[in-house]
Amino acid sequence: MNTIYTIGHSNHTTEKFTELLQQHHITAIADVRSTPWSRFHTQFNQEEIKSTLKDQQIYYVYLGEELGARRNEREAYQRGNIQFERIPQLPLFQKGIERLQTGSSSLNIALLCAEANPLECHRAILITRHLQQDHPIQHICKDGSTINQQQLEEELLSTHKLGIDLFNGPDQLPAMVENAYQLQAKQIAYQEESHDEQN
């Protein structure tokens, strides 16, 4: 299966952003932002970025409803907090994953979100975590370098001070990776301002 990339627009200029896409031969952008606009970096508002990408002959598709971190489905929430572990079971999320997999057969796709660091974004902690079984994953970093999902998981373990030691052997590694994903999800997951009526 073809590689799926991710990229965060951060505070890039339009020129730098398109340069990164060209460097990695990206032919399509799947925008997974729940809200496809930026208050401070208006060059990445939906209409502006669509126009920029069109000039570069790069396709654009918005998948924020299917794959965004903020969900409309009430079952994704607990006490007003998004629960990442519930999202992969949602039909709309599964539809988004299927669209990515179909598109990747003929296009070199990059998932677009805002955060520069994939560790701080649902594109890596949620979406590509569930794509990596079928696709190689490459996260494009701000300097143009890439890390794959396994390298990202190693960073996750380090961030949360989890790893093999006297008490945790190699057989415990999958459980530690799962724990690291859960800890990171709690840090970055969307929280509603008011959740008096939530589960």
JOPEWO-V571419 format. One record per residue. N is the residue number from 1. RES is the residue in three letters. OMEGA is omega in whole degrees, 0 to 359 (NA if undefined). Layout:
BEGIN
n->{N | N}
res->{RES | RES}
omega->{OMEGA | OMEGA}
END
This chain:
BEGIN
n->{1 | 2 | 3 | 4 | 5 | 6 | 7 | 8 | 9 | 10 | 11 | 12 | 13 | 14 | 15 | 16 | 17 | 18 | 19 | 20 | 21 | 22 | 23 | 24 | 25 | 26 | 27 | 28 | 29 | 30 | 31 | 32 | 33 | 34 | 35 | 36 | 37 | 38 | 39 | 40 | 41 | 42 | 43 | 44 | 45 | 46 | 47 | 48 | 49 | 50 | 51 | 52 | 53 | 54 | 55 | 56 | 57 | 58 | 59 | 60 | 61 | 62 | 63 | 64 | 65 | 66 | 67 | 68 | 69 | 70 | 71 | 72 | 73 | 74 | 75 | 76 | 77 | 78 | 79 | 80 | 81 | 82 | 83 | 84 | 85 | 86 | 87 | 88 | 89 | 90 | 91 | 92 | 93 | 94 | 95 | 96 | 97 | 98 | 99 | 100 | 101 | 102 | 103 | 104 | 105 | 106 | 107 | 108 | 109 | 110 | 111 | 112 | 113 | 114 | 115 | 116 | 117 | 118 | 119 | 120 | 121 | 122 | 123 | 124 | 125 | 126 | 127 | 128 | 129 | 130 | 131 | 132 | 133 | 134 | 135 | 136 | 137 | 138 | 139 | 140 | 141 | 142 | 143 | 144 | 145 | 146 | 147 | 148 | 149 | 150 | 151 | 152 | 153 | 154 | 155 | 156 | 157 | 158 | 159 | 160 | 161 | 162 | 163 | 164 | 165 | 166 | 167 | 168 | 169 | 170 | 171 | 172 | 173 | 174 | 175 | 176 | 177 | 178 | 179 | 180 | 181 | 182 | 183 | 184 | 185 | 186 | 187 | 188 | 189 | 190 | 191 | 192 | 193 | 194 | 195 | 196 | 197 | 198 | 199}
res->{MET | ASN | THR | ILE | TYR | THR | ILE | GLY | HIS | SER | ASN | HIS | THR | THR | GLU | LYS | PHE | THR | GLU | LEU | LEU | GLN | GLN | HIS | HIS | ILE | THR | ALA | ILE | ALA | ASP | VAL | ARG | SER | THR | PRO | TRP | SER | ARG | PHE | HIS | THR | GLN | PHE | ASN | GLN | GLU | GLU | ILE | LYS | SER | THR | LEU | LYS | ASP | GLN | GLN | ILE | TYR | TYR | VAL | TYR | LEU | GLY | GLU | GLU | LEU | GLY | ALA | ARG | ARG | ASN | GLU | ARG | GLU | ALA | TYR | GLN | ARG | GLY | ASN | ILE | GLN | PHE | GLU | ARG | ILE | PRO | GLN | LEU | PRO | LEU | PHE | GLN | LYS | GLY | ILE | GLU | ARG | LEU | GLN | THR | GLY | SER | SER | SER | LEU | ASN | ILE | ALA | LEU | LEU | CYS | ALA | GLU | ALA | ASN | PRO | LEU | GLU | CYS | HIS | ARG | ALA | ILE | LEU | ILE | THR | ARG | HIS | LEU | GLN | GLN | ASP | HIS | PRO | ILE | GLN | HIS | ILE | CYS | LYS | ASP | GLY | SER | THR | ILE | ASN | GLN | GLN | GLN | LEU | GLU | GLU | GLU | LEU | LEU | SER | THR | HIS | LYS | LEU | GLY | ILE | ASP | LEU | PHE | ASN | GLY | PRO | ASP | GLN | LEU | PRO | ALA | MET | VAL | GLU | ASN | ALA | TYR | GLN | LEU | GLN | ALA | LYS | GLN | ILE | ALA | TYR | GLN | GLU | GLU | SER | HIS | ASP | GLU | GLN | ASN}
omega->{182 | 176 | 171 | 182 | 168 | 178 | 173 | 184 | 177 | 179 | 179 | 165 | 176 | 182 | 180 | 181 | 180 | 176 | 178 | 178 | 179 | 179 | 183 | 173 | 179 | 179 | 178 | 175 | 171 | 183 | 183 | 175 | 177 | 176 | 189 | 175 | 180 | 181 | 187 | 182 | 190 | 176 | 179 | 168 | 191 | 183 | 180 | 182 | 176 | 180 | 179 | 182 | 178 | 178 | 180 | 182 | 176 | 180 | 177 | 173 | 179 | 179 | 181 | 179 | 181 | 191 | 181 | 181 | 176 | 187 | 172 | 182 | 183 | 182 | 178 | 186 | 168 | 183 | 176 | 180 | 174 | 176 | 184 | 184 | 179 | 189 | 182 | 179 | 183 | 181 | 182 | 176 | 179 | 177 | 179 | 177 | 179 | 179 | 177 | 182 | 177 | 181 | 184 | 179 | 181 | 183 | 175 | 193 | 169 | 173 | 181 | 169 | 188 | 190 | 178 | 184 | 181 | 177 | 184 | 187 | 180 | 180 | 180 | 185 | 180 | 191 | 185 | 172 | 183 | 174 | 191 | 177 | 184 | 185 | 165 | 182 | 174 | 177 | 180 | 181 | 186 | 181 | 179 | 176 | 179 | 168 | 178 | 185 | 178 | 177 | 177 | 179 | 176 | 176 | 177 | 180 | 180 | 180 | 183 | 175 | 177 | 180 | 180 | 178 | 181 | 186 | 182 | 180 | 181 | 181 | 179 | 186 | 179 | 179 | 179 | 177 | 177 | 179 | 180 | 177 | 181 | 179 | 180 | 179 | 179 | 181 | 188 | 186 | 179 | 176 | 179 | 180 | 179 | 182 | 182 | 185 | 183 | 179 | NA}
END
